[in-house]
Amino acid sequence: MTIHCKPDGSKVITVTELPWNNGISIGRAFEILLDQICQKYYIDPERVMYFERILERGSLVDRWFLVHFDVVENRVCNPHWQNVSYSFVRSAMSLSLTTQDRY
């Protein structure tokens, strides 16, 4: 997981699904995962651009998704995924000032 801080105070968060993950996928755990990230790092979910990166076993190509979501009572819900290119993700991150945390 990485959290990038943008000049306007918003955040770009990226999470990665590893090919050897045998548990719940990051997509299925979206609401739980993003809510926990926002609570732990005191991030307003209304000011987040959230990307999921999928590394598939045996594939040389990563798949990236921008996750659109609603925020109701400071909790995320109703996610829908948009397939995006890595260059789109890079451009979103290049507008950031610093990387807050990298896991």
Gaussian input, Z-matrix of N, CA and C with variables (Angstrom, degrees):
# hf/3-21g

backbone

0 1
 N
 C     1     B1
 C     2     B2     1     A1
 N     3     B3     2     A2     1     D1
 C     4     B4     3     A3     2     D2
 C     5     B5     4     A4     3     D3
 N     6     B6     5     A5     4     D4
 C     7     B7     6     A6     5     D5
 C     8     B8     7     A7     6     D6
 N     9     B9     8     A8     7     D7
 C    10    B10     9     A9     8     D8
 C    11    B11    10    A10     9     D9
 N    12    B12    11    A11    10    D10
 C    13    B13    12    A12    11    D11
 C    14    B14    13    A13    12    D12
 N    15    B15    14    A14    13    D13
 C    16    B16    15    A15    14    D14
 C    17    B17    16    A16    15    D15
 N    18    B18    17    A17    16    D16
 C    19    B19    18    A18    17    D17
 C    20    B20    19    A19    18    D18
 N    21    B21    20    A20    19    D19
 C    22    B22    21    A21    20    D20
 C    23    B23    22    A22    21    D21
 N    24    B24    23    A23    22    D22
 C    25    B25    24    A24    23    D23
 C    26    B26    25    A25    24    D24
 N    27    B27    26    A26    25    D25
 C    28    B28    27    A27    26    D26
 C    29    B29    28    A28    27    D27
 N    30    B30    29    A29    28    D28
 C    31    B31    30    A30    29    D29
 C    32    B32    31    A31    30    D30
 N    33    B33    32    A32    31    D31
 C    34    B34    33    A33    32    D32
 C    35    B35    34    A34    33    D33
 N    36    B36    35    A35    34    D34
 C    37    B37    36    A36    35    D35
 C    38    B38    37    A37    36    D36
 N    39    B39    38    A38    37    D37
 C    40    B40    39    A39    38    D38
 C    41    B41    40    A40    39    D39
 N    42    B42    41    A41    40    D40
 C    43    B43    42    A42    41    D41
 C    44    B44    43    A43    42    D42
 N    45    B45    44    A44    43    D43
 C    46    B46    45    A45    44    D44
 C    47    B47    46    A46    45    D45
 N    48    B48    47    A47    46    D46
 C    49    B49    48    A48    47    D47
 C    50    B50    49    A49    48    D48
 N    51    B51    50    A50    49    D49
 C    52    B52    51    A51    50    D50
 C    53    B53    52    A52    51    D51
 N    54    B54    53    A53    52    D52
 C    55    B55    54    A54    53    D53
 C    56    B56    55    A55    54    D54
 N    57    B57    56    A56    55    D55
 C    58    B58    57    A57    56    D56
 C    59    B59    58    A58    57    D57
 N    60    B60    59    A59    58    D58
 C    61    B61    60    A60    59    D59
 C    62    B62    61    A61    60    D60
 N    63    B63    62    A62    61    D61
 C    64    B64    63    A63    62    D62
 C    65    B65    64    A64    63    D63
 N    66    B66    65    A65    64    D64
 C    67    B67    66    A66    65    D65
 C    68    B68    67    A67    66    D66
 N    69    B69    68    A68    67    D67
 C    70    B70    69    A69    68    D68
 C    71    B71    70    A70    69    D69
 N    72    B72    71    A71    70    D70
 C    73    B73    72    A72    71    D71
 C    74    B74    73    A73    72    D72
 N    75    B75    74    A74    73    D73
 C    76    B76    75    A75    74    D74
 C    77    B77    76    A76    75    D75
 N    78    B78    77    A77    76    D76
 C    79    B79    78    A78    77    D77
 C    80    B80    79    A79    78    D78
 N    81    B81    80    A80    79    D79
 C    82    B82    81    A81    80    D80
 C    83    B83    82    A82    81    D81
 N    84    B84    83    A83    82    D82
 C    85    B85    84    A84    83    D83
 C    86    B86    85    A85    84    D84
 N    87    B87    86    A86    85    D85
 C    88    B88    87    A87    86    D86
 C    89    B89    88    A88    87    D87
 N    90    B90    89    A89    88    D88
 C    91    B91    90    A90    89    D89
 C    92    B92    91    A91    90    D90
 N    93    B93    92    A92    91    D91
 C    94    B94    93    A93    92    D92
 C    95    B95    94    A94    93    D93
 N    96    B96    95    A95    94    D94
 C    97    B97    96    A96    95    D95
 C    98    B98    97    A97    96    D96
 N    99    B99    98    A98    97    D97
 C   100   B100    99    A99    98    D98
 C   101   B101   100   A100    99    D99
 N   102   B102   101   A101   100   D100
 C   103   B103   102   A102   101   D101
 C   104   B104   103   A103   102   D102
 N   105   B105   104   A104   103   D103
 C   106   B106   105   A105   104   D104
 C   107   B107   106   A106   105   D105
 N   108   B108   107   A107   106   D106
 C   109   B109   108   A108   107   D107
 C   110   B110   109   A109   108   D108
 N   111   B111   110   A110   109   D109
 C   112   B112   111   A111   110   D110
 C   113   B113   112   A112   111   D111
 N   114   B114   113   A113   112   D112
 C   115   B115   114   A114   113   D113
 C   116   B116   115   A115   114   D114
 N   117   B117   116   A116   115   D115
 C   118   B118   117   A117   116   D116
 C   119   B119   118   A118   117   D117
 N   120   B120   119   A119   118   D118
 C   121   B121   120   A120   119   D119
 C   122   B122   121   A121   120   D120
 N   123   B123   122   A122   121   D121
 C   124   B124   123   A123   122   D122
 C   125   B125   124   A124   123   D123
 N   126   B126   125   A125   124   D124
 C   127   B127   126   A126   125   D125
 C   128   B128   127   A127   126   D126
 N   129   B129   128   A128   127   D127
 C   130   B130   129   A129   128   D128
 C   131   B131   130   A130   129   D129
 N   132   B132   131   A131   130   D130
 C   133   B133   132   A132   131   D131
 C   134   B134   133   A133   132   D132
 N   135   B135   134   A134   133   D133
 C   136   B136   135   A135   134   D134
 C   137   B137   136   A136   135   D135
 N   138   B138   137   A137   136   D136
 C   139   B139   138   A138   137   D137
 C   140   B140   139   A139   138   D138
 N   141   B141   140   A140   139   D139
 C   142   B142   141   A141   140   D140
 C   143   B143   142   A142   141   D141
 N   144   B144   143   A143   142   D142
 C   145   B145   144   A144   143   D143
 C   146   B146   145   A145   144   D144
 N   147   B147   146   A146   145   D145
 C   148   B148   147   A147   146   D146
 C   149   B149   148   A148   147   D147
 N   150   B150   149   A149   148   D148
 C   151   B151   150   A150   149   D149
 C   152   B152   151   A151   150   D150
 N   153   B153   152   A152   151   D151
 C   154   B154   153   A153   152   D152
 C   155   B155   154   A154   153   D153
 N   156   B156   155   A155   154   D154
 C   157   B157   156   A156   155   D155
 C   158   B158   157   A157   156   D156
 N   159   B159   158   A158   157   D157
 C   160   B160   159   A159   158   D158
 C   161   B161   160   A160   159   D159
 N   162   B162   161   A161   160   D160
 C   163   B163   162   A162   161   D161
 C   164   B164   163   A163   162   D162
 N   165   B165   164   A164   163   D163
 C   166   B166   165   A165   164   D164
 C   167   B167   166   A166   165   D165
 N   168   B168   167   A167   166   D166
 C   169   B169   168   A168   167   D167
 C   170   B170   169   A169   168   D168
 N   171   B171   170   A170   169   D169
 C   172   B172   171   A171   170   D170
 C   173   B173   172   A172   171   D171
 N   174   B174   173   A173   172   D172
 C   175   B175   174   A174   173   D173
 C   176   B176   175   A175   174   D174
 N   177   B177   176   A176   175   D175
 C   178   B178   177   A177   176   D176
 C   179   B179   178   A178   177   D177
 N   180   B180   179   A179   178   D178
 C   181   B181   180   A180   179   D179
 C   182   B182   181   A181   180   D180
 N   183   B183   182   A182   181   D181
 C   184   B184   183   A183   182   D182
 C   185   B185   184   A184   183   D183
 N   186   B186   185   A185   184   D184
 C   187   B187   186   A186   185   D185
 C   188   B188   187   A187   186   D186
 N   189   B189   188   A188   187   D187
 C   190   B190   189   A189   188   D188
 C   191   B191   190   A190   189   D189
 N   192   B192   191   A191   190   D190
 C   193   B193   192   A192   191   D191
 C   194   B194   193   A193   192   D192
 N   195   B195   194   A194   193   D193
 C   196   B196   195   A195   194   D194
 C   197   B197   196   A196   195   D195
 N   198   B198   197   A197   196   D196
 C   199   B199   198   A198   197   D197
 C   200   B200   199   A199   198   D198
 N   201   B201   200   A200   199   D199
 C   202   B202   201   A201   200   D200
 C   203   B203   202   A202   201   D201
 N   204   B204   203   A203   202   D202
 C   205   B205   204   A204   203   D203
 C   206   B206   205   A205   204   D204
 N   207   B207   206   A206   205   D205
 C   208   B208   207   A207   206   D206
 C   209   B209   208   A208   207   D207
 N   210   B210   209   A209   208   D208
 C   211   B211   210   A210   209   D209
 C   212   B212   211   A211   210   D210
 N   213   B213   212   A212   211   D211
 C   214   B214   213   A213   212   D212
 C   215   B215   214   A214   213   D213
 N   216   B216   215   A215   214   D214
 C   217   B217   216   A216   215   D215
 C   218   B218   217   A217   216   D216
 N   219   B219   218   A218   217   D217
 C   220   B220   219   A219   218   D218
 C   221   B221   220   A220   219   D219
 N   222   B222   221   A221   220   D220
 C   223   B223   222   A222   221   D221
 C   224   B224   223   A223   222   D222
 N   225   B225   224   A224   223   D223
 C   226   B226   225   A225   224   D224
 C   227   B227   226   A226   225   D225
 N   228   B228   227   A227   226   D226
 C   229   B229   228   A228   227   D227
 C   230   B230   229   A229   228   D228
 N   231   B231   230   A230   229   D229
 C   232   B232   231   A231   230   D230
 C   233   B233   232   A232   231   D231
 N   234   B234   233   A233   232   D232
 C   235   B235   234   A234   233   D233
 C   236   B236   235   A235   234   D234
 N   237   B237   236   A236   235   D235
 C   238   B238   237   A237   236   D236
 C   239   B239   238   A238   237   D237
 N   240   B240   239   A239   238   D238
 C   241   B241   240   A240   239   D239
 C   242   B242   241   A241   240   D240
 N   243   B243   242   A242   241   D241
 C   244   B244   243   A243   242   D242
 C   245   B245   244   A244   243   D243
 N   246   B246   245   A245   244   D244
 C   247   B247   246   A246   245   D245
 C   248   B248   247   A247   246   D246
 N   249   B249   248   A248   247   D247
 C   250   B250   249   A249   248   D248
 C   251   B251   250   A250   249   D249
 N   252   B252   251   A251   250   D250
 C   253   B253   252   A252   251   D251
 C   254   B254   253   A253   252   D252
 N   255   B255   254   A254   253   D253
 C   256   B256   255   A255   254   D254
 C   257   B257   256   A256   255   D255
 N   258   B258   257   A257   256   D256
 C   259   B259   258   A258   257   D257
 C   260   B260   259   A259   258   D258
 N   261   B261   260   A260   259   D259
 C   262   B262   261   A261   260   D260
 C   263   B263   262   A262   261   D261
 N   264   B264   263   A263   262   D262
 C   265   B265   264   A264   263   D263
 C   266   B266   265   A265   264   D264
 N   267   B267   266   A266   265   D265
 C   268   B268   267   A267   266   D266
 C   269   B269   268   A268   267   D267
 N   270   B270   269   A269   268   D268
 C   271   B271   270   A270   269   D269
 C   272   B272   271   A271   270   D270
 N   273   B273   272   A272   271   D271
 C   274   B274   273   A273   272   D272
 C   275   B275   274   A274   273   D273
 N   276   B276   275   A275   274   D274
 C   277   B277   276   A276   275   D275
 C   278   B278   277   A277   276   D276
 N   279   B279   278   A278   277   D277
 C   280   B280   279   A279   278   D278
 C   281   B281   280   A280   279   D279
 N   282   B282   281   A281   280   D280
 C   283   B283   282   A282   281   D281
 C   284   B284   283   A283   282   D282
 N   285   B285   284   A284   283   D283
 C   286   B286   285   A285   284   D284
 C   287   B287   286   A286   285   D285
 N   288   B288   287   A287   286   D286
 C   289   B289   288   A288   287   D287
 C   290   B290   289   A289   288   D288
 N   291   B291   290   A290   289   D289
 C   292   B292   291   A291   290   D290
 C   293   B293   292   A292   291   D291
 N   294   B294   293   A293   292   D292
 C   295   B295   294   A294   293   D293
 C   296   B296   295   A295   294   D294
 N   297   B297   296   A296   295   D295
 C   298   B298   297   A297   296   D296
 C   299   B299   298   A298   297   D297
 N   300   B300   299   A299   298   D298
 C   301   B301   300   A300   299   D299
 C   302   B302   301   A301   300   D300
 N   303   B303   302   A302   301   D301
 C   304   B304   303   A303   302   D302
 C   305   B305   304   A304   303   D303
 N   306   B306   305   A305   304   D304
 C   307   B307   306   A306   305   D305
 C   308   B308   307   A307   306   D306

   B1=1.4391
   B2=1.5149
   B3=1.3113
   B4=1.4609
   B5=1.5170
   B6=1.3239
   B7=1.4583
   B8=1.5199
   B9=1.3133
   B10=1.4614
   B11=1.5249
   B12=1.3352
   B13=1.4634
   B14=1.5200
   B15=1.3275
   B16=1.4592
   B17=1.5274
   B18=1.3266
   B19=1.4703
   B20=1.5304
   B21=1.3236
   B22=1.4686
   B23=1.5310
   B24=1.3391
   B25=1.4588
   B26=1.5185
   B27=1.3184
   B28=1.4645
   B29=1.5268
   B30=1.3207
   B31=1.4681
   B32=1.5214
   B33=1.3277
   B34=1.4644
   B35=1.5200
   B36=1.3290
   B37=1.4635
   B38=1.5183
   B39=1.3352
   B40=1.4605
   B41=1.5216
   B42=1.3211
   B43=1.4641
   B44=1.5226
   B45=1.3332
   B46=1.4632
   B47=1.5169
   B48=1.3170
   B49=1.4735
   B50=1.5237
   B51=1.3249
   B52=1.4577
   B53=1.5262
   B54=1.3342
   B55=1.4660
   B56=1.5231
   B57=1.3113
   B58=1.4623
   B59=1.5350
   B60=1.3191
   B61=1.4629
   B62=1.5243
   B63=1.3217
   B64=1.4610
   B65=1.5233
   B66=1.3260
   B67=1.4642
   B68=1.5179
   B69=1.3135
   B70=1.4590
   B71=1.5311
   B72=1.3057
   B73=1.4659
   B74=1.5265
   B75=1.3325
   B76=1.4595
   B77=1.5226
   B78=1.3167
   B79=1.4629
   B80=1.5147
   B81=1.3188
   B82=1.4779
   B83=1.5286
   B84=1.3248
   B85=1.4681
   B86=1.5266
   B87=1.3300
   B88=1.4622
   B89=1.5266
   B90=1.3285
   B91=1.4664
   B92=1.5239
   B93=1.3114
   B94=1.4678
   B95=1.5280
   B96=1.3270
   B97=1.4600
   B98=1.5264
   B99=1.3273
   B100=1.4661
   B101=1.5265
   B102=1.3217
   B103=1.4702
   B104=1.5298
   B105=1.3352
   B106=1.4686
   B107=1.5236
   B108=1.3268
   B109=1.4714
   B110=1.5281
   B111=1.3205
   B112=1.4694
   B113=1.5231
   B114=1.3245
   B115=1.4636
   B116=1.5260
   B117=1.3199
   B118=1.4693
   B119=1.5242
   B120=1.3407
   B121=1.4668
   B122=1.5309
   B123=1.3360
   B124=1.4689
   B125=1.5314
   B126=1.3230
   B127=1.4612
   B128=1.5257
   B129=1.3191
   B130=1.4605
   B131=1.5295
   B132=1.3312
   B133=1.4660
   B134=1.5273
   B135=1.3291
   B136=1.4674
   B137=1.5273
   B138=1.3366
   B139=1.4696
   B140=1.5293
   B141=1.3347
   B142=1.4671
   B143=1.5197
   B144=1.3307
   B145=1.4613
   B146=1.5250
   B147=1.3340
   B148=1.4675
   B149=1.5288
   B150=1.3354
   B151=1.4595
   B152=1.5228
   B153=1.3221
   B154=1.4598
   B155=1.5228
   B156=1.3245
   B157=1.4667
   B158=1.5223
   B159=1.3144
   B160=1.4580
   B161=1.5275
   B162=1.3359
   B163=1.4634
   B164=1.5199
   B165=1.3116
   B166=1.4595
   B167=1.5132
   B168=1.3137
   B169=1.4563
   B170=1.5271
   B171=1.3206
   B172=1.4533
   B173=1.5168
   B174=1.3126
   B175=1.4629
   B176=1.5215
   B177=1.3145
   B178=1.4567
   B179=1.5240
   B180=1.3134
   B181=1.4565
   B182=1.5298
   B183=1.3125
   B184=1.4624
   B185=1.5218
   B186=1.3234
   B187=1.4643
   B188=1.5221
   B189=1.3122
   B190=1.4580
   B191=1.5174
   B192=1.3365
   B193=1.4587
   B194=1.5277
   B195=1.3136
   B196=1.4570
   B197=1.5210
   B198=1.3233
   B199=1.4636
   B200=1.5268
   B201=1.3228
   B202=1.4638
   B203=1.5254
   B204=1.3152
   B205=1.4631
   B206=1.5211
   B207=1.3198
   B208=1.4606
   B209=1.5218
   B210=1.3208
   B211=1.4604
   B212=1.5229
   B213=1.3254
   B214=1.4590
   B215=1.5252
   B216=1.3231
   B217=1.4663
   B218=1.5283
   B219=1.3223
   B220=1.4659
   B221=1.5289
   B222=1.3411
   B223=1.4755
   B224=1.5188
   B225=1.3314
   B226=1.4644
   B227=1.5250
   B228=1.3343
   B229=1.4611
   B230=1.5302
   B231=1.3111
   B232=1.4688
   B233=1.5311
   B234=1.3303
   B235=1.4637
   B236=1.5275
   B237=1.3217
   B238=1.4603
   B239=1.5243
   B240=1.3259
   B241=1.4500
   B242=1.5181
   B243=1.3292
   B244=1.4615
   B245=1.5232
   B246=1.3211
   B247=1.4574
   B248=1.5271
   B249=1.3300
   B250=1.4633
   B251=1.5256
   B252=1.3034
   B253=1.4634
   B254=1.5285
   B255=1.3310
   B256=1.4587
   B257=1.5269
   B258=1.3256
   B259=1.4662
   B260=1.5317
   B261=1.3381
   B262=1.4656
   B263=1.5272
   B264=1.3279
   B265=1.4662
   B266=1.5230
   B267=1.3169
   B268=1.4716
   B269=1.5157
   B270=1.3307
   B271=1.4664
   B272=1.5280
   B273=1.3246
   B274=1.4712
   B275=1.5235
   B276=1.3267
   B277=1.4634
   B278=1.5219
   B279=1.3236
   B280=1.4632
   B281=1.5178
   B282=1.3098
   B283=1.4546
   B284=1.5173
   B285=1.3465
   B286=1.4617
   B287=1.5240
   B288=1.3138
   B289=1.4605
   B290=1.5176
   B291=1.3216
   B292=1.4609
   B293=1.5146
   B294=1.3087
   B295=1.4566
   B296=1.5161
   B297=1.3250
   B298=1.4635
   B299=1.5183
   B300=1.2985
   B301=1.4595
   B302=1.5127
   B303=1.2999
   B304=1.4566
   B305=1.5176
   B306=1.3388
   B307=1.4622
   B308=1.4966
   A1=108.62
   A2=115.60
   A3=120.85
   A4=108.62
   A5=114.79
   A6=121.79
   A7=106.79
   A8=115.99
   A9=121.76
   A10=108.61
   A11=116.23
   A12=121.75
   A13=109.39
   A14=116.83
   A15=121.71
   A16=109.66
   A17=117.27
   A18=120.29
   A19=114.08
   A20=117.45
   A21=120.27
   A22=112.90
   A23=117.35
   A24=121.43
   A25=114.23
   A26=117.55
   A27=119.80
   A28=109.46
   A29=115.97
   A30=121.49
   A31=110.47
   A32=115.50
   A33=122.92
   A34=105.70
   A35=116.20
   A36=121.40
   A37=108.13
   A38=116.10
   A39=120.92
   A40=108.88
   A41=115.71
   A42=121.77
   A43=107.61
   A44=116.25
   A45=121.15
   A46=110.94
   A47=114.96
   A48=122.91
   A49=106.77
   A50=117.37
   A51=121.74
   A52=110.69
   A53=117.50
   A54=120.01
   A55=114.01
   A56=118.18
   A57=120.16
   A58=112.11
   A59=117.42
   A60=120.50
   A61=109.71
   A62=116.78
   A63=121.92
   A64=111.89
   A65=116.79
   A66=120.85
   A67=110.97
   A68=114.86
   A69=120.63
   A70=109.51
   A71=116.55
   A72=120.18
   A73=110.29
   A74=115.64
   A75=119.17
   A76=110.82
   A77=117.40
   A78=120.31
   A79=112.37
   A80=116.21
   A81=120.06
   A82=111.68
   A83=116.48
   A84=120.86
   A85=112.03
   A86=117.05
   A87=121.06
   A88=113.74
   A89=117.38
   A90=119.78
   A91=111.80
   A92=116.91
   A93=121.01
   A94=110.13
   A95=116.06
   A96=121.40
   A97=111.87
   A98=117.52
   A99=118.88
   A100=111.41
   A101=118.24
   A102=119.50
   A103=110.85
   A104=117.64
   A105=120.78
   A106=111.56
   A107=116.98
   A108=120.39
   A109=109.65
   A110=116.60
   A111=120.53
   A112=111.67
   A113=117.55
   A114=120.54
   A115=111.26
   A116=117.15
   A117=120.82
   A118=112.27
   A119=116.93
   A120=120.97
   A121=112.81
   A122=117.63
   A123=122.61
   A124=111.47
   A125=115.42
   A126=122.21
   A127=108.74
   A128=115.64
   A129=121.30
   A130=107.88
   A131=119.22
   A132=120.45
   A133=113.50
   A134=117.26
   A135=120.67
   A136=111.24
   A137=116.54
   A138=120.83
   A139=112.09
   A140=115.38
   A141=121.34
   A142=110.73
   A143=115.75
   A144=123.17
   A145=104.57
   A146=117.23
   A147=122.23
   A148=110.32
   A149=115.85
   A150=122.16
   A151=110.66
   A152=115.43
   A153=121.68
   A154=108.17
   A155=114.93
   A156=122.13
   A157=107.17
   A158=116.14
   A159=121.12
   A160=108.46
   A161=115.94
   A162=122.18
   A163=106.74
   A164=116.80
   A165=119.79
   A166=110.66
   A167=115.16
   A168=122.07
   A169=110.19
   A170=116.63
   A171=121.89
   A172=114.89
   A173=118.13
   A174=120.94
   A175=109.53
   A176=116.00
   A177=120.59
   A178=111.48
   A179=117.24
   A180=121.95
   A181=110.14
   A182=115.90
   A183=121.45
   A184=108.36
   A185=115.93
   A186=120.35
   A187=107.79
   A188=116.51
   A189=122.64
   A190=109.99
   A191=115.37
   A192=121.42
   A193=109.44
   A194=115.71
   A195=121.73
   A196=105.86
   A197=116.80
   A198=120.43
   A199=108.47
   A200=115.39
   A201=121.97
   A202=106.89
   A203=117.30
   A204=119.97
   A205=109.89
   A206=114.88
   A207=122.26
   A208=108.17
   A209=115.30
   A210=121.16
   A211=107.36
   A212=115.91
   A213=122.34
   A214=107.56
   A215=116.01
   A216=121.68
   A217=111.52
   A218=115.21
   A219=124.35
   A220=113.94
   A221=117.69
   A222=123.04
   A223=108.09
   A224=116.29
   A225=120.01
   A226=110.24
   A227=115.47
   A228=120.93
   A229=109.30
   A230=115.70
   A231=123.37
   A232=113.98
   A233=117.89
   A234=118.95
   A235=112.00
   A236=115.30
   A237=120.78
   A238=107.18
   A239=114.27
   A240=122.70
   A241=110.89
   A242=114.87
   A243=122.05
   A244=107.86
   A245=116.50
   A246=121.56
   A247=108.13
   A248=117.12
   A249=121.25
   A250=109.35
   A251=115.71
   A252=121.19
   A253=109.66
   A254=114.54
   A255=119.14
   A256=110.44
   A257=117.70
   A258=119.69
   A259=110.94
   A260=117.29
   A261=120.87
   A262=109.95
   A263=116.46
   A264=121.16
   A265=109.85
   A266=116.55
   A267=120.67
   A268=111.52
   A269=116.85
   A270=118.67
   A271=110.54
   A272=117.78
   A273=120.41
   A274=110.38
   A275=117.00
   A276=120.64
   A277=112.11
   A278=118.37
   A279=120.23
   A280=111.36
   A281=117.23
   A282=120.81
   A283=112.00
   A284=116.42
   A285=119.37
   A286=110.33
   A287=115.81
   A288=121.41
   A289=111.77
   A290=115.99
   A291=120.57
   A292=109.91
   A293=115.60
   A294=121.07
   A295=106.50
   A296=116.23
   A297=120.76
   A298=110.90
   A299=117.54
   A300=121.37
   A301=109.30
   A302=115.54
   A303=121.27
   A304=107.12
   A305=116.23
   A306=121.03
   A307=109.57
   D1=139.20
   D2=171.66
   D3=-130.03
   D4=148.02
   D5=174.56
   D6=-124.01
   D7=117.53
   D8=179.07
   D9=-105.80
   D10=131.87
   D11=179.41
   D12=-94.24
   D13=126.43
   D14=179.06
   D15=-94.55
   D16=156.90
   D17=-177.77
   D18=-56.11
   D19=-28.93
   D20=-178.70
   D21=-84.53
   D22=3.65
   D23=179.20
   D24=93.19
   D25=-10.31
   D26=177.21
   D27=-76.88
   D28=170.16
   D29=-176.59
   D30=-125.47
   D31=147.07
   D32=168.83
   D33=-111.50
   D34=117.70
   D35=-178.93
   D36=-111.50
   D37=131.02
   D38=174.62
   D39=-120.93
   D40=136.23
   D41=175.26
   D42=-126.78
   D43=151.35
   D44=-176.05
   D45=-122.73
   D46=130.15
   D47=173.11
   D48=-89.72
   D49=116.47
   D50=-178.40
   D51=-85.82
   D52=146.22
   D53=-174.91
   D54=-64.16
   D55=-24.63
   D56=-177.77
   D57=-93.30
   D58=7.77
   D59=177.03
   D60=-67.69
   D61=119.01
   D62=177.97
   D63=-103.44
   D64=-1.04
   D65=-179.69
   D66=-93.04
   D67=-155.92
   D68=179.93
   D69=-68.42
   D70=141.72
   D71=-178.55
   D72=-75.33
   D73=158.04
   D74=178.75
   D75=-64.65
   D76=-29.13
   D77=177.39
   D78=-68.05
   D79=-44.11
   D80=179.58
   D81=-69.92
   D82=-26.31
   D83=-179.06
   D84=-98.66
   D85=14.95
   D86=-172.90
   D87=-49.64
   D88=-55.17
   D89=-175.74
   D90=-60.30
   D91=-43.43
   D92=179.68
   D93=-65.12
   D94=-47.72
   D95=-175.87
   D96=-63.22
   D97=-51.69
   D98=-177.88
   D99=-67.58
   D100=-38.25
   D101=175.89
   D102=-58.90
   D103=-43.18
   D104=-179.91
   D105=-66.77
   D106=-40.97
   D107=177.83
   D108=-60.71
   D109=-47.71
   D110=-178.60
   D111=-62.90
   D112=-40.28
   D113=179.02
   D114=-67.71
   D115=-45.19
   D116=-176.60
   D117=-64.60
   D118=-39.44
   D119=-174.67
   D120=-105.33
   D121=12.62
   D122=177.67
   D123=53.19
   D124=51.58
   D125=-178.91
   D126=-106.67
   D127=134.31
   D128=174.69
   D129=-77.16
   D130=116.45
   D131=-177.64
   D132=-62.12
   D133=-20.08
   D134=177.23
   D135=-69.37
   D136=-15.85
   D137=-176.02
   D138=-114.97
   D139=34.12
   D140=-177.13
   D141=-117.83
   D142=136.04
   D143=164.59
   D144=-108.60
   D145=121.05
   D146=-168.49
   D147=-118.61
   D148=124.60
   D149=179.90
   D150=-117.78
   D151=141.16
   D152=171.35
   D153=-112.28
   D154=134.24
   D155=177.15
   D156=-113.11
   D157=128.08
   D158=-178.84
   D159=-111.81
   D160=118.70
   D161=174.02
   D162=-101.14
   D163=115.61
   D164=-177.33
   D165=-98.94
   D166=141.88
   D167=178.43
   D168=-56.94
   D169=129.19
   D170=176.27
   D171=78.09
   D172=1.24
   D173=-179.32
   D174=-105.49
   D175=143.38
   D176=176.96
   D177=-93.69
   D178=-4.37
   D179=-175.83
   D180=-112.31
   D181=128.92
   D182=174.02
   D183=-82.66
   D184=148.01
   D185=171.96
   D186=-108.65
   D187=135.56
   D188=-179.06
   D189=-118.25
   D190=141.42
   D191=178.02
   D192=-134.16
   D193=133.24
   D194=167.95
   D195=-88.77
   D196=125.91
   D197=-178.87
   D198=-100.19
   D199=116.16
   D200=173.93
   D201=-90.03
   D202=145.04
   D203=-177.20
   D204=-156.89
   D205=163.30
   D206=173.51
   D207=-100.60
   D208=158.56
   D209=173.97
   D210=-123.13
   D211=120.39
   D212=178.96
   D213=-124.59
   D214=121.88
   D215=-178.35
   D216=51.92
   D217=45.35
   D218=177.72
   D219=63.77
   D220=20.50
   D221=176.35
   D222=-122.06
   D223=142.94
   D224=179.79
   D225=-83.75
   D226=147.84
   D227=179.76
   D228=-160.52
   D229=172.35
   D230=176.07
   D231=53.63
   D232=52.13
   D233=-179.27
   D234=-70.85
   D235=147.10
   D236=167.23
   D237=-143.39
   D238=142.27
   D239=-168.50
   D240=-103.68
   D241=137.84
   D242=176.01
   D243=-120.34
   D244=121.05
   D245=177.32
   D246=-66.74
   D247=127.31
   D248=-179.67
   D249=-132.31
   D250=162.86
   D251=178.38
   D252=-85.96
   D253=160.67
   D254=176.86
   D255=-64.02
   D256=-33.75
   D257=178.57
   D258=-63.59
   D259=-33.74
   D260=175.47
   D261=-64.04
   D262=-44.15
   D263=179.28
   D264=-63.29
   D265=-45.72
   D266=179.48
   D267=-59.85
   D268=-41.07
   D269=-179.94
   D270=-66.05
   D271=-36.82
   D272=176.77
   D273=-65.01
   D274=-40.23
   D275=-179.06
   D276=-77.02
   D277=-28.82
   D278=-177.77
   D279=-68.74
   D280=-18.15
   D281=176.43
   D282=-81.88
   D283=-0.90
   D284=-178.42
   D285=-88.11
   D286=155.40
   D287=179.48
   D288=-84.67
   D289=-46.76
   D290=-174.71
   D291=-143.91
   D292=164.49
   D293=169.89
   D294=-101.94
   D295=119.20
   D296=-176.79
   D297=-73.60
   D298=-51.98
   D299=-177.20
   D300=-142.59
   D301=144.64
   D302=176.85
   D303=-132.43
   D304=123.66
   D305=-178.32
   D306=-121.97

